[in-house]
Amino acid sequence: MISKDYHGIRVGDALDDLNRIIGEVRLSRRTEYAEFITGYGLIREAFHVNLRAHGLTPTYKLGNEGVIVVTIE
């Protein structure tokens, strides 16, 4: 499982890190469940757009919509 907190990180840096994580998981040909702690601001919105662009289906953690959950394949 991947868990990463993006509070206090700039949007561009957060997106770069997200793309790196997706690339590493896909290159290793494994499946990973991930929780990205974004809060409710711009990073959350940018992550949803980016994850969908990668063909993934992000949702919110039950009880805490400041956390994006996704299975990376």
PQR file of N, CA, C, O and H, with PARSE charges and radii, in Angstrom:
ATOM      1  N   MET A   1       0.841  -1.183   0.000 -0.4000 1.5000
ATOM      2  CA  MET A   1       0.000   0.000   0.000 -0.0000 2.0000
ATOM      3  C   MET A   1       0.885   1.244   0.000  0.5500 1.7000
ATOM      4  O   MET A   1       1.914   1.300   0.673 -0.5500 1.4000
ATOM      5  N   ILE A   2       0.463   2.215  -0.756 -0.4000 1.5000
ATOM      6  CA  ILE A   2       1.159   3.499  -0.817 -0.0000 2.0000
ATOM      7  C   ILE A   2       0.320   4.511  -0.058  0.5500 1.7000
ATOM      8  O   ILE A   2      -0.892   4.592  -0.255 -0.5500 1.4000
ATOM      9  H   ILE A   2      -0.373   2.170  -1.303  0.4000 1.0000
ATOM     10  N   SER A   3       0.958   5.275   0.801 -0.4000 1.5000
ATOM     11  CA  SER A   3       0.285   6.363   1.512 -0.0000 2.0000
ATOM     12  C   SER A   3       1.215   7.562   1.494  0.5500 1.7000
ATOM     13  O   SER A   3       2.364   7.477   1.928 -0.5500 1.4000
ATOM     14  H   SER A   3       1.943   5.210   0.961  0.4000 1.0000
ATOM     15  N   LYS A   4       0.705   8.687   0.985 -0.4000 1.5000
ATOM     16  CA  LYS A   4       1.547   9.876   0.828 -0.0000 2.0000
ATOM     17  C   LYS A   4       0.749  11.114   1.189  0.5500 1.7000
ATOM     18  O   LYS A   4      -0.389  11.275   0.749 -0.5500 1.4000
ATOM     19  H   LYS A   4      -0.228   8.755   0.633  0.4000 1.0000
ATOM     20  N   ASP A   5       1.345  11.991   1.989 -0.4000 1.5000
ATOM     21  CA  ASP A   5       0.701  13.229   2.433 -0.0000 2.0000
ATOM     22  C   ASP A   5       1.272  14.401   1.632  0.5500 1.7000
ATOM     23  O   ASP A   5       2.486  14.599   1.587 -0.5500 1.4000
ATOM     24  H   ASP A   5       2.269  11.860   2.346  0.4000 1.0000
ATOM     25  N   TYR A   6       0.398  15.165   1.010 -0.4000 1.5000
ATOM     26  CA  TYR A   6       0.821  16.287   0.164 -0.0000 2.0000
ATOM     27  C   TYR A   6       0.497  17.652   0.768  0.5500 1.7000
ATOM     28  O   TYR A   6       0.522  18.654   0.053 -0.5500 1.4000
ATOM     29  H   TYR A   6      -0.589  15.005   1.046  0.4000 1.0000
ATOM     30  N   HIS A   7       0.200  17.715   2.042 -0.4000 1.5000
ATOM     31  CA  HIS A   7      -0.028  19.002   2.686 -0.0000 2.0000
ATOM     32  C   HIS A   7       1.271  19.825   2.651  0.5500 1.7000
ATOM     33  O   HIS A   7       2.347  19.318   2.967 -0.5500 1.4000
ATOM     34  H   HIS A   7       0.181  16.901   2.622  0.4000 1.0000
ATOM     35  N   GLY A   8       1.151  21.078   2.269 -0.4000 1.5000
ATOM     36  CA  GLY A   8       2.296  21.978   2.254 -0.0000 2.0000
ATOM     37  C   GLY A   8       3.199  21.845   1.038  0.5500 1.7000
ATOM     38  O   GLY A   8       4.256  22.475   0.987 -0.5500 1.4000
ATOM     39  H   GLY A   8       0.277  21.490   2.013  0.4000 1.0000
ATOM     40  N   ILE A   9       2.809  21.045   0.068 -0.4000 1.5000
ATOM     41  CA  ILE A   9       3.611  20.860  -1.149 -0.0000 2.0000
ATOM     42  C   ILE A   9       2.945  21.607  -2.300  0.5500 1.7000
ATOM     43  O   ILE A   9       1.718  21.622  -2.403 -0.5500 1.4000
ATOM     44  H   ILE A   9       1.951  20.533   0.109  0.4000 1.0000
ATOM     45  N   ARG A  10       3.739  22.220  -3.157 -0.4000 1.5000
ATOM     46  CA  ARG A  10       3.185  22.942  -4.306 -0.0000 2.0000
ATOM     47  C   ARG A  10       2.529  21.964  -5.276  0.5500 1.7000
ATOM     48  O   ARG A  10       2.937  20.807  -5.381 -0.5500 1.4000
ATOM     49  H   ARG A  10       4.735  22.208  -3.073  0.4000 1.0000
ATOM     50  N   VAL A  11       1.511  22.443  -5.977 -0.4000 1.5000
ATOM     51  CA  VAL A  11       0.728  21.599  -6.882 -0.0000 2.0000
ATOM     52  C   VAL A  11       1.626  20.938  -7.932  0.5500 1.7000
ATOM     53  O   VAL A  11       1.514  19.734  -8.160 -0.5500 1.4000
ATOM     54  H   VAL A  11       1.179  23.382  -5.891  0.4000 1.0000
ATOM     55  N   GLY A  12       2.493  21.686  -8.557 -0.4000 1.5000
ATOM     56  CA  GLY A  12       3.367  21.126  -9.592 -0.0000 2.0000
ATOM     57  C   GLY A  12       4.268  20.032  -9.051  0.5500 1.7000
ATOM     58  O   GLY A  12       4.453  19.004  -9.703 -0.5500 1.4000
ATOM     59  H   GLY A  12       2.584  22.664  -8.371  0.4000 1.0000
ATOM     60  N   ASP A  13       4.829  20.236  -7.872 -0.4000 1.5000
ATOM     61  CA  ASP A  13       5.691  19.227  -7.259 -0.0000 2.0000
ATOM     62  C   ASP A  13       4.888  17.984  -6.883  0.5500 1.7000
ATOM     63  O   ASP A  13       5.367  16.860  -7.032 -0.5500 1.4000
ATOM     64  H   ASP A  13       4.679  21.071  -7.342  0.4000 1.0000
ATOM     65  N   ALA A  14       3.666  18.192  -6.396 -0.4000 1.5000
ATOM     66  CA  ALA A  14       2.800  17.067  -6.033 -0.0000 2.0000
ATOM     67  C   ALA A  14       2.448  16.239  -7.275  0.5500 1.7000
ATOM     68  O   ALA A  14       2.466  15.009  -7.228 -0.5500 1.4000
ATOM     69  H   ALA A  14       3.277  19.105  -6.276  0.4000 1.0000
ATOM     70  N   LEU A  15       2.131  16.912  -8.376 -0.4000 1.5000
ATOM     71  CA  LEU A  15       1.805  16.198  -9.618 -0.0000 2.0000
ATOM     72  C   LEU A  15       3.017  15.439 -10.160  0.5500 1.7000
ATOM     73  O   LEU A  15       2.877  14.322 -10.657 -0.5500 1.4000
ATOM     74  H   LEU A  15       2.116  17.912  -8.414  0.4000 1.0000
ATOM     75  N   ASP A  16       4.192  16.036 -10.068 -0.4000 1.5000
ATOM     76  CA  ASP A  16       5.406  15.342 -10.497 -0.0000 2.0000
ATOM     77  C   ASP A  16       5.601  14.065  -9.691  0.5500 1.7000
ATOM     78  O   ASP A  16       5.947  13.023 -10.247 -0.5500 1.4000
ATOM     79  H   ASP A  16       4.306  16.944  -9.665  0.4000 1.0000
ATOM     80  N   ASP A  17       5.381  14.144  -8.380 -0.4000 1.5000
ATOM     81  CA  ASP A  17       5.532  12.981  -7.519 -0.0000 2.0000
ATOM     82  C   ASP A  17       4.486  11.920  -7.845  0.5500 1.7000
ATOM     83  O   ASP A  17       4.798  10.730  -7.897 -0.5500 1.4000
ATOM     84  H   ASP A  17       5.100  14.990  -7.928  0.4000 1.0000
ATOM     85  N   LEU A  18       3.253  12.349  -8.064 -0.4000 1.5000
ATOM     86  CA  LEU A  18       2.184  11.414  -8.418 -0.0000 2.0000
ATOM     87  C   LEU A  18       2.527  10.671  -9.713  0.5500 1.7000
ATOM     88  O   LEU A  18       2.382   9.450  -9.788 -0.5500 1.4000
ATOM     89  H   LEU A  18       2.999  13.315  -8.023  0.4000 1.0000
ATOM     90  N   ASN A  19       2.975  11.400 -10.718 -0.4000 1.5000
ATOM     91  CA  ASN A  19       3.336  10.766 -11.991 -0.0000 2.0000
ATOM     92  C   ASN A  19       4.511   9.800 -11.824  0.5500 1.7000
ATOM     93  O   ASN A  19       4.553   8.758 -12.478 -0.5500 1.4000
ATOM     94  H   ASN A  19       3.093  12.391 -10.658  0.4000 1.0000
ATOM     95  N   ARG A  20       5.461  10.141 -10.954 -0.4000 1.5000
ATOM     96  CA  ARG A  20       6.589   9.253 -10.678 -0.0000 2.0000
ATOM     97  C   ARG A  20       6.094   7.954 -10.046  0.5500 1.7000
ATOM     98  O   ARG A  20       6.524   6.868 -10.434 -0.5500 1.4000
ATOM     99  H   ARG A  20       5.426  10.988 -10.423  0.4000 1.0000
ATOM    100  N   ILE A  21       5.194   8.066  -9.077 -0.4000 1.5000
ATOM    101  CA  ILE A  21       4.656   6.885  -8.399 -0.0000 2.0000
ATOM    102  C   ILE A  21       3.916   5.997  -9.393  0.5500 1.7000
ATOM    103  O   ILE A  21       4.128   4.785  -9.421 -0.5500 1.4000
ATOM    104  H   ILE A  21       4.844   8.949  -8.761  0.4000 1.0000
ATOM    105  N   ILE A  22       3.056   6.590 -10.203 -0.4000 1.5000
ATOM    106  CA  ILE A  22       2.302   5.803 -11.196 -0.0000 2.0000
ATOM    107  C   ILE A  22       3.268   5.104 -12.149  0.5500 1.7000
ATOM    108  O   ILE A  22       3.093   3.924 -12.454 -0.5500 1.4000
ATOM    109  H   ILE A  22       2.884   7.575 -10.181  0.4000 1.0000
ATOM    110  N   GLY A  23       4.277   5.816 -12.616 -0.4000 1.5000
ATOM    111  CA  GLY A  23       5.258   5.227 -13.525 -0.0000 2.0000
ATOM    112  C   GLY A  23       6.007   4.071 -12.898  0.5500 1.7000
ATOM    113  O   GLY A  23       6.201   3.042 -13.545 -0.5500 1.4000
ATOM    114  H   GLY A  23       4.419   6.774 -12.368  0.4000 1.0000
ATOM    115  N   GLU A  24       6.435   4.215 -11.649 -0.4000 1.5000
ATOM    116  CA  GLU A  24       7.164   3.144 -10.971 -0.0000 2.0000
ATOM    117  C   GLU A  24       6.303   1.903 -10.791  0.5500 1.7000
ATOM    118  O   GLU A  24       6.763   0.781 -11.003 -0.5500 1.4000
ATOM    119  H   GLU A  24       6.278   5.051 -11.124  0.4000 1.0000
ATOM    120  N   VAL A  25       5.042   2.112 -10.396 -0.4000 1.5000
ATOM    121  CA  VAL A  25       4.145   0.969 -10.194 -0.0000 2.0000
ATOM    122  C   VAL A  25       3.911   0.255 -11.523  0.5500 1.7000
ATOM    123  O   VAL A  25       3.969  -0.973 -11.587 -0.5500 1.4000
ATOM    124  H   VAL A  25       4.668   3.023 -10.223  0.4000 1.0000
ATOM    125  N   ARG A  26       3.655   0.999 -12.554 -0.4000 1.5000
ATOM    126  CA  ARG A  26       3.375   0.379 -13.856 -0.0000 2.0000
ATOM    127  C   ARG A  26       4.603  -0.289 -14.450  0.5500 1.7000
ATOM    128  O   ARG A  26       4.483  -1.345 -15.072 -0.5500 1.4000
ATOM    129  H   ARG A  26       3.608   1.996 -12.502  0.4000 1.0000
ATOM    130  N   LEU A  27       5.771   0.293 -14.278 -0.4000 1.5000
ATOM    131  CA  LEU A  27       6.995  -0.335 -14.787 -0.0000 2.0000
ATOM    132  C   LEU A  27       7.292  -1.647 -14.071  0.5500 1.7000
ATOM    133  O   LEU A  27       7.855  -2.571 -14.657 -0.5500 1.4000
ATOM    134  H   LEU A  27       5.868   1.151 -13.773  0.4000 1.0000
ATOM    135  N   SER A  28       6.913  -1.720 -12.806 -0.4000 1.5000
ATOM    136  CA  SER A  28       7.164  -2.945 -12.041 -0.0000 2.0000
ATOM    137  C   SER A  28       6.092  -4.011 -12.293  0.5500 1.7000
ATOM    138  O   SER A  28       6.199  -5.141 -11.817 -0.5500 1.4000
ATOM    139  H   SER A  28       6.455  -0.969 -12.330  0.4000 1.0000
ATOM    140  N   ARG A  29       5.064  -3.633 -13.045 -0.4000 1.5000
ATOM    141  CA  ARG A  29       3.975  -4.536 -13.405 -0.0000 2.0000
ATOM    142  C   ARG A  29       3.276  -5.133 -12.192  0.5500 1.7000
ATOM    143  O   ARG A  29       2.921  -6.312 -12.174 -0.5500 1.4000
ATOM    144  H   ARG A  29       4.977  -2.715 -13.432  0.4000 1.0000
ATOM    145  N   ARG A  30       3.088  -4.289 -11.177 -0.4000 1.5000
ATOM    146  CA  ARG A  30       2.360  -4.741 -10.000 -0.0000 2.0000
ATOM    147  C   ARG A  30       1.123  -3.868  -9.826  0.5500 1.7000
ATOM    148  O   ARG A  30       0.965  -2.861 -10.517 -0.5500 1.4000
ATOM    149  H   ARG A  30       3.377  -3.332 -11.192  0.4000 1.0000
ATOM    150  N   THR A  31       0.267  -4.247  -8.924 -0.4000 1.5000
ATOM    151  CA  THR A  31      -0.921  -3.472  -8.589 -0.0000 2.0000
ATOM    152  C   THR A  31      -0.752  -2.949  -7.171  0.5500 1.7000
ATOM    153  O   THR A  31      -0.389  -3.702  -6.267 -0.5500 1.4000
ATOM    154  H   THR A  31       0.395  -5.065  -8.363  0.4000 1.0000
ATOM    155  N   GLU A  32      -1.013  -1.667  -6.976 -0.4000 1.5000
ATOM    156  CA  GLU A  32      -0.873  -1.047  -5.661 -0.0000 2.0000
ATOM    157  C   GLU A  32      -2.128  -0.267  -5.314  0.5500 1.7000
ATOM    158  O   GLU A  32      -2.677   0.452  -6.149 -0.5500 1.4000
ATOM    159  H   GLU A  32      -1.309  -1.056  -7.710  0.4000 1.0000
ATOM    160  N   TYR A  33      -2.575  -0.415  -4.079 -0.4000 1.5000
ATOM    161  CA  TYR A  33      -3.627   0.425  -3.524 -0.0000 2.0000
ATOM    162  C   TYR A  33      -2.927   1.654  -2.965  0.5500 1.7000
ATOM    163  O   TYR A  33      -1.921   1.527  -2.266 -0.5500 1.4000
ATOM    164  H   TYR A  33      -2.129  -0.999  -3.401  0.4000 1.0000
ATOM    165  N   ALA A  34      -3.443   2.839  -3.261 -0.4000 1.5000
ATOM    166  CA  ALA A  34      -2.793   4.066  -2.814 -0.0000 2.0000
ATOM    167  C   ALA A  34      -3.784   5.001  -2.144  0.5500 1.7000
ATOM    168  O   ALA A  34      -4.942   5.108  -2.546 -0.5500 1.4000
ATOM    169  H   ALA A  34      -4.260   2.942  -3.829  0.4000 1.0000
ATOM    170  N   GLU A  35      -3.300   5.674  -1.114 -0.4000 1.5000
ATOM    171  CA  GLU A  35      -4.039   6.751  -0.461 -0.0000 2.0000
ATOM    172  C   GLU A  35      -3.194   8.014  -0.551  0.5500 1.7000
ATOM    173  O   GLU A  35      -2.074   8.064  -0.042 -0.5500 1.4000
ATOM    174  H   GLU A  35      -2.359   5.587  -0.786  0.4000 1.0000
ATOM    175  N   PHE A  36      -3.739   9.022  -1.198 -0.4000 1.5000
ATOM    176  CA  PHE A  36      -3.055  10.300  -1.341 -0.0000 2.0000
ATOM    177  C   PHE A  36      -3.783  11.327  -0.485  0.5500 1.7000
ATOM    178  O   PHE A  36      -4.941  11.653  -0.747 -0.5500 1.4000
ATOM    179  H   PHE A  36      -4.648   8.982  -1.612  0.4000 1.0000
ATOM    180  N   ILE A  37      -3.111  11.830   0.527 -0.4000 1.5000
ATOM    181  CA  ILE A  37      -3.701  12.786   1.459 -0.0000 2.0000
ATOM    182  C   ILE A  37      -3.477  14.174   0.884  0.5500 1.7000
ATOM    183  O   ILE A  37      -2.356  14.682   0.863 -0.5500 1.4000
ATOM    184  H   ILE A  37      -2.170  11.565   0.739  0.4000 1.0000
ATOM    185  N   THR A  38      -4.560  14.777   0.418 -0.4000 1.5000
ATOM    186  CA  THR A  38      -4.452  16.037  -0.315 -0.0000 2.0000
ATOM    187  C   THR A  38      -5.162  17.201   0.367  0.5500 1.7000
ATOM    188  O   THR A  38      -4.873  18.356   0.053 -0.5500 1.4000
ATOM    189  H   THR A  38      -5.471  14.364   0.435  0.4000 1.0000
ATOM    190  N   GLY A  39      -6.065  16.937   1.272 -0.4000 1.5000
ATOM    191  CA  GLY A  39      -6.921  17.989   1.784 -0.0000 2.0000
ATOM    192  C   GLY A  39      -7.989  18.305   0.753  0.5500 1.7000
ATOM    193  O   GLY A  39      -8.312  17.474  -0.096 -0.5500 1.4000
ATOM    194  H   GLY A  39      -6.300  15.999   1.527  0.4000 1.0000
ATOM    195  N   TYR A  40      -8.534  19.508   0.832 -0.4000 1.5000
ATOM    196  CA  TYR A  40      -9.687  19.855  -0.010 -0.0000 2.0000
ATOM    197  C   TYR A  40      -9.387  20.914  -1.064  0.5500 1.7000
ATOM    198  O   TYR A  40     -10.317  21.476  -1.642 -0.5500 1.4000
ATOM    199  H   TYR A  40      -8.272  20.183   1.522  0.4000 1.0000
ATOM    200  N   GLY A  41      -8.132  21.196  -1.326 -0.4000 1.5000
ATOM    201  CA  GLY A  41      -7.782  22.296  -2.218 -0.0000 2.0000
ATOM    202  C   GLY A  41      -7.432  21.897  -3.635  0.5500 1.7000
ATOM    203  O   GLY A  41      -7.966  20.934  -4.186 -0.5500 1.4000
ATOM    204  H   GLY A  41      -7.377  20.739  -0.857  0.4000 1.0000
ATOM    205  N   LEU A  42      -6.523  22.661  -4.205 -0.4000 1.5000
ATOM    206  CA  LEU A  42      -6.147  22.517  -5.612 -0.0000 2.0000
ATOM    207  C   LEU A  42      -5.476  21.196  -5.921  0.5500 1.7000
ATOM    208  O   LEU A  42      -5.656  20.656  -7.012 -0.5500 1.4000
ATOM    209  H   LEU A  42      -6.089  23.443  -3.757  0.4000 1.0000
ATOM    210  N   ILE A  43      -4.702  20.659  -4.981 -0.4000 1.5000
ATOM    211  CA  ILE A  43      -4.016  19.389  -5.242 -0.0000 2.0000
ATOM    212  C   ILE A  43      -5.040  18.280  -5.446  0.5500 1.7000
ATOM    213  O   ILE A  43      -4.879  17.440  -6.331 -0.5500 1.4000
ATOM    214  H   ILE A  43      -4.556  21.097  -4.094  0.4000 1.0000
ATOM    215  N   ARG A  44      -6.078  18.274  -4.640 -0.4000 1.5000
ATOM    216  CA  ARG A  44      -7.113  17.236  -4.780 -0.0000 2.0000
ATOM    217  C   ARG A  44      -7.731  17.282  -6.169  0.5500 1.7000
ATOM    218  O   ARG A  44      -7.890  16.248  -6.817 -0.5500 1.4000
ATOM    219  H   ARG A  44      -6.209  18.956  -3.921  0.4000 1.0000
ATOM    220  N   GLU A  45      -8.077  18.473  -6.622 -0.4000 1.5000
ATOM    221  CA  GLU A  45      -8.670  18.622  -7.954 -0.0000 2.0000
ATOM    222  C   GLU A  45      -7.697  18.184  -9.044  0.5500 1.7000
ATOM    223  O   GLU A  45      -8.074  17.466  -9.970 -0.5500 1.4000
ATOM    224  H   GLU A  45      -7.948  19.313  -6.095  0.4000 1.0000
ATOM    225  N   ALA A  46      -6.439  18.622  -8.929 -0.4000 1.5000
ATOM    226  CA  ALA A  46      -5.435  18.283  -9.934 -0.0000 2.0000
ATOM    227  C   ALA A  46      -5.167  16.780  -9.967  0.5500 1.7000
ATOM    228  O   ALA A  46      -4.961  16.208 -11.037 -0.5500 1.4000
ATOM    229  H   ALA A  46      -6.133  19.206  -8.176  0.4000 1.0000
ATOM    230  N   PHE A  47      -5.168  16.141  -8.798 -0.4000 1.5000
ATOM    231  CA  PHE A  47      -4.936  14.695  -8.748 -0.0000 2.0000
ATOM    232  C   PHE A  47      -6.063  13.934  -9.442  0.5500 1.7000
ATOM    233  O   PHE A  47      -5.809  12.975 -10.170 -0.5500 1.4000
ATOM    234  H   PHE A  47      -5.335  16.605  -7.928  0.4000 1.0000
ATOM    235  N   HIS A  48      -7.297  14.355  -9.222 -0.4000 1.5000
ATOM    236  CA  HIS A  48      -8.415  13.665  -9.869 -0.0000 2.0000
ATOM    237  C   HIS A  48      -8.296  13.742 -11.383  0.5500 1.7000
ATOM    238  O   HIS A  48      -8.490  12.739 -12.070 -0.5500 1.4000
ATOM    239  H   HIS A  48      -7.504  15.135  -8.631  0.4000 1.0000
ATOM    240  N   VAL A  49      -7.985  14.897 -11.900 -0.4000 1.5000
ATOM    241  CA  VAL A  49      -7.833  15.063 -13.354 -0.0000 2.0000
ATOM    242  C   VAL A  49      -6.683  14.199 -13.860  0.5500 1.7000
ATOM    243  O   VAL A  49      -6.821  13.504 -14.867 -0.5500 1.4000
ATOM    244  H   VAL A  49      -7.827  15.712 -11.342  0.4000 1.0000
ATOM    245  N   ASN A  50      -5.556  14.245 -13.165 -0.4000 1.5000
ATOM    246  CA  ASN A  50      -4.373  13.510 -13.592 -0.0000 2.0000
ATOM    247  C   ASN A  50      -4.579  12.005 -13.511  0.5500 1.7000
ATOM    248  O   ASN A  50      -4.192  11.281 -14.429 -0.5500 1.4000
ATOM    249  H   ASN A  50      -5.444  14.810 -12.348  0.4000 1.0000
ATOM    250  N   LEU A  51      -5.175  11.527 -12.442 -0.4000 1.5000
ATOM    251  CA  LEU A  51      -5.408  10.085 -12.291 -0.0000 2.0000
ATOM    252  C   LEU A  51      -6.351   9.564 -13.376  0.5500 1.7000
ATOM    253  O   LEU A  51      -6.137   8.486 -13.931 -0.5500 1.4000
ATOM    254  H   LEU A  51      -5.489  12.115 -11.697  0.4000 1.0000
ATOM    255  N   ARG A  52      -7.393  10.336 -13.669 -0.4000 1.5000
ATOM    256  CA  ARG A  52      -8.312   9.923 -14.742 -0.0000 2.0000
ATOM    257  C   ARG A  52      -7.606   9.932 -16.096  0.5500 1.7000
ATOM    258  O   ARG A  52      -7.881   9.081 -16.941 -0.5500 1.4000
ATOM    259  H   ARG A  52      -7.568  11.211 -13.218  0.4000 1.0000
ATOM    260  N   ALA A  53      -6.702  10.880 -16.308 -0.4000 1.5000
ATOM    261  CA  ALA A  53      -5.944  10.928 -17.563 -0.0000 2.0000
ATOM    262  C   ALA A  53      -5.060   9.689 -17.720  0.5500 1.7000
ATOM    263  O   ALA A  53      -4.743   9.289 -18.841 -0.5500 1.4000
ATOM    264  H   ALA A  53      -6.478  11.572 -15.621  0.4000 1.0000
ATOM    265  N   HIS A  54      -4.668   9.090 -16.612 -0.4000 1.5000
ATOM    266  CA  HIS A  54      -3.881   7.854 -16.630 -0.0000 2.0000
ATOM    267  C   HIS A  54      -4.774   6.618 -16.750  0.5500 1.7000
ATOM    268  O   HIS A  54      -4.278   5.492 -16.729 -0.5500 1.4000
ATOM    269  H   HIS A  54      -4.925   9.414 -15.702  0.4000 1.0000
ATOM    270  N   GLY A  55      -6.085   6.823 -16.876 -0.4000 1.5000
ATOM    271  CA  GLY A  55      -7.006   5.700 -17.013 -0.0000 2.0000
ATOM    272  C   GLY A  55      -7.381   5.052 -15.693  0.5500 1.7000
ATOM    273  O   GLY A  55      -7.873   3.923 -15.671 -0.5500 1.4000
ATOM    274  H   GLY A  55      -6.488   7.738 -16.894  0.4000 1.0000
ATOM    275  N   LEU A  56      -7.153   5.753 -14.597 -0.4000 1.5000
ATOM    276  CA  LEU A  56      -7.459   5.226 -13.271 -0.0000 2.0000
ATOM    277  C   LEU A  56      -8.778   5.802 -12.758  0.5500 1.7000
ATOM    278  O   LEU A  56      -9.297   6.772 -13.311 -0.5500 1.4000
ATOM    279  H   LEU A  56      -6.754   6.670 -14.614  0.4000 1.0000
ATOM    280  N   THR A  57      -9.314   5.199 -11.701 -0.4000 1.5000
ATOM    281  CA  THR A  57     -10.605   5.620 -11.160 -0.0000 2.0000
ATOM    282  C   THR A  57     -10.441   6.035  -9.699  0.5500 1.7000
ATOM    283  O   THR A  57     -10.607   5.212  -8.799 -0.5500 1.4000
ATOM    284  H   THR A  57      -8.893   4.411 -11.252  0.4000 1.0000
ATOM    285  N   PRO A  58     -10.117   7.302  -9.458 -0.5600 1.5000
ATOM    286  CA  PRO A  58      -9.949   7.752  -8.079  0.2800 2.0000
ATOM    287  C   PRO A  58     -11.290   7.963  -7.381  0.5500 1.7000
ATOM    288  O   PRO A  58     -12.274   8.355  -8.008 -0.5500 1.4000
ATOM    289  N   THR A  59     -11.315   7.699  -6.083 -0.4000 1.5000
ATOM    290  CA  THR A  59     -12.474   7.982  -5.237 -0.0000 2.0000
ATOM    291  C   THR A  59     -11.962   8.618  -3.948  0.5500 1.7000
ATOM    292  O   THR A  59     -10.758   8.782  -3.755 -0.5500 1.4000
ATOM    293  H   THR A  59     -10.516   7.380  -5.573  0.4000 1.0000
ATOM    294  N   TYR A  60     -12.891   8.969  -3.081 -0.4000 1.5000
ATOM    295  CA  TYR A  60     -12.516   9.531  -1.789 -0.0000 2.0000
ATOM    296  C   TYR A  60     -12.594   8.468  -0.715  0.5500 1.7000
ATOM    297  O   TYR A  60     -13.413   7.553  -0.791 -0.5500 1.4000
ATOM    298  H   TYR A  60     -13.870   8.836  -3.238  0.4000 1.0000
ATOM    299  N   LYS A  61     -11.739   8.592   0.285 -0.4000 1.5000
ATOM    300  CA  LYS A  61     -11.769   7.670   1.409 -0.0000 2.0000
ATOM    301  C   LYS A  61     -13.062   7.886   2.186  0.5500 1.7000
ATOM    302  O   LYS A  61     -13.433   9.024   2.473 -0.5500 1.4000
ATOM    303  H   LYS A  61     -11.074   9.336   0.347  0.4000 1.0000
ATOM    304  N   LEU A  62     -13.731   6.823   2.519 -0.4000 1.5000
ATOM    305  CA  LEU A  62     -14.980   6.891   3.258 -0.0000 2.0000
ATOM    306  C   LEU A  62     -14.732   7.586   4.595  0.5500 1.7000
ATOM    307  O   LEU A  62     -13.896   7.154   5.389 -0.5500 1.4000
ATOM    308  H   LEU A  62     -13.429   5.898   2.287  0.4000 1.0000
ATOM    309  N   GLY A  63     -15.466   8.658   4.826 -0.4000 1.5000
ATOM    310  CA  GLY A  63     -15.333   9.412   6.064 -0.0000 2.0000
ATOM    311  C   GLY A  63     -14.303  10.521   6.028  0.5500 1.7000
ATOM    312  O   GLY A  63     -14.209  11.302   6.974 -0.5500 1.4000
ATOM    313  H   GLY A  63     -16.145   9.009   4.181  0.4000 1.0000
ATOM    314  N   ASN A  64     -13.517  10.612   4.942 -0.4000 1.5000
ATOM    315  CA  ASN A  64     -12.519  11.673   4.835 -0.0000 2.0000
ATOM    316  C   ASN A  64     -12.277  11.986   3.365  0.5500 1.7000
ATOM    317  O   ASN A  64     -11.426  11.365   2.729 -0.5500 1.4000
ATOM    318  H   ASN A  64     -13.594   9.977   4.173  0.4000 1.0000
ATOM    319  N   GLU A  65     -13.009  12.928   2.833 -0.4000 1.5000
ATOM    320  CA  GLU A  65     -12.889  13.274   1.422 -0.0000 2.0000
ATOM    321  C   GLU A  65     -11.643  14.069   1.088  0.5500 1.7000
ATOM    322  O   GLU A  65     -11.458  14.482  -0.057 -0.5500 1.4000
ATOM    323  H   GLU A  65     -13.701  13.432   3.350  0.4000 1.0000
ATOM    324  N   GLY A  66     -10.785  14.288   2.074 -0.4000 1.5000
ATOM    325  CA  GLY A  66      -9.487  14.914   1.830 -0.0000 2.0000
ATOM    326  C   GLY A  66      -8.430  13.887   1.474  0.5500 1.7000
ATOM    327  O   GLY A  66      -7.259  14.228   1.308 -0.5500 1.4000
ATOM    328  H   GLY A  66     -10.935  13.952   3.004  0.4000 1.0000
ATOM    329  N   VAL A  67      -8.838  12.624   1.356 -0.4000 1.5000
ATOM    330  CA  VAL A  67      -7.934  11.543   0.981 -0.0000 2.0000
ATOM    331  C   VAL A  67      -8.462  10.874  -0.282  0.5500 1.7000
ATOM    332  O   VAL A  67      -9.605  10.417  -0.318 -0.5500 1.4000
ATOM    333  H   VAL A  67      -9.789  12.347   1.491  0.4000 1.0000
ATOM    334  N   ILE A  68      -7.634  10.820  -1.308 -0.4000 1.5000
ATOM    335  CA  ILE A  68      -7.979  10.154  -2.566 -0.0000 2.0000
ATOM    336  C   ILE A  68      -7.466   8.721  -2.485  0.5500 1.7000
ATOM    337  O   ILE A  68      -6.311   8.485  -2.130 -0.5500 1.4000
ATOM    338  H   ILE A  68      -6.706  11.191  -1.278  0.4000 1.0000
ATOM    339  N   VAL A  69      -8.321   7.782  -2.810 -0.4000 1.5000
ATOM    340  CA  VAL A  69      -7.913   6.375  -2.872 -0.0000 2.0000
ATOM    341  C   VAL A  69      -8.025   5.894  -4.314  0.5500 1.7000
ATOM    342  O   VAL A  69      -8.943   6.268  -5.043 -0.5500 1.4000
ATOM    343  H   VAL A  69      -9.259   7.974  -3.098  0.4000 1.0000
ATOM    344  N   VAL A  70      -7.079   5.064  -4.704 -0.4000 1.5000
ATOM    345  CA  VAL A  70      -7.052   4.565  -6.075 -0.0000 2.0000
ATOM    346  C   VAL A  70      -6.214   3.293  -6.128  0.5500 1.7000
ATOM    347  O   VAL A  70      -5.259   3.125  -5.369 -0.5500 1.4000
ATOM    348  H   VAL A  70      -6.333   4.759  -4.112  0.4000 1.0000
ATOM    349  N   THR A  71      -6.587   2.419  -7.028 -0.4000 1.5000
ATOM    350  CA  THR A  71      -5.774   1.232  -7.305 -0.0000 2.0000
ATOM    351  C   THR A  71      -5.003   1.507  -8.591  0.5500 1.7000
ATOM    352  O   THR A  71      -5.589   1.762  -9.644 -0.5500 1.4000
ATOM    353  H   THR A  71      -7.362   2.556  -7.644  0.4000 1.0000
ATOM    354  N   ILE A  72      -3.681   1.452  -8.483 -0.4000 1.5000
ATOM    355  CA  ILE A  72      -2.818   1.714  -9.632 -0.0000 2.0000
ATOM    356  C   ILE A  72      -2.408   0.381 -10.234  0.5500 1.7000
ATOM    357  O   ILE A  72      -1.849  -0.484  -9.559 -0.5500 1.4000
ATOM    358  H   ILE A  72      -3.205   1.245  -7.628  0.4000 1.0000
ATOM    359  N   GLU A  73      -2.700   0.237 -11.524 -0.4000 1.5000
ATOM    360  CA  GLU A  73      -2.351  -1.002 -12.245 -0.0000 2.0000
ATOM    361  C   GLU A  73      -1.487  -0.669 -13.429  0.5500 1.7000
ATOM    362  O   GLU A  73      -1.082  -1.565 -14.170 -0.5500 1.4000
ATOM    363  H   GLU A  73      -3.154   0.940 -12.073  0.4000 1.0000
TER
END
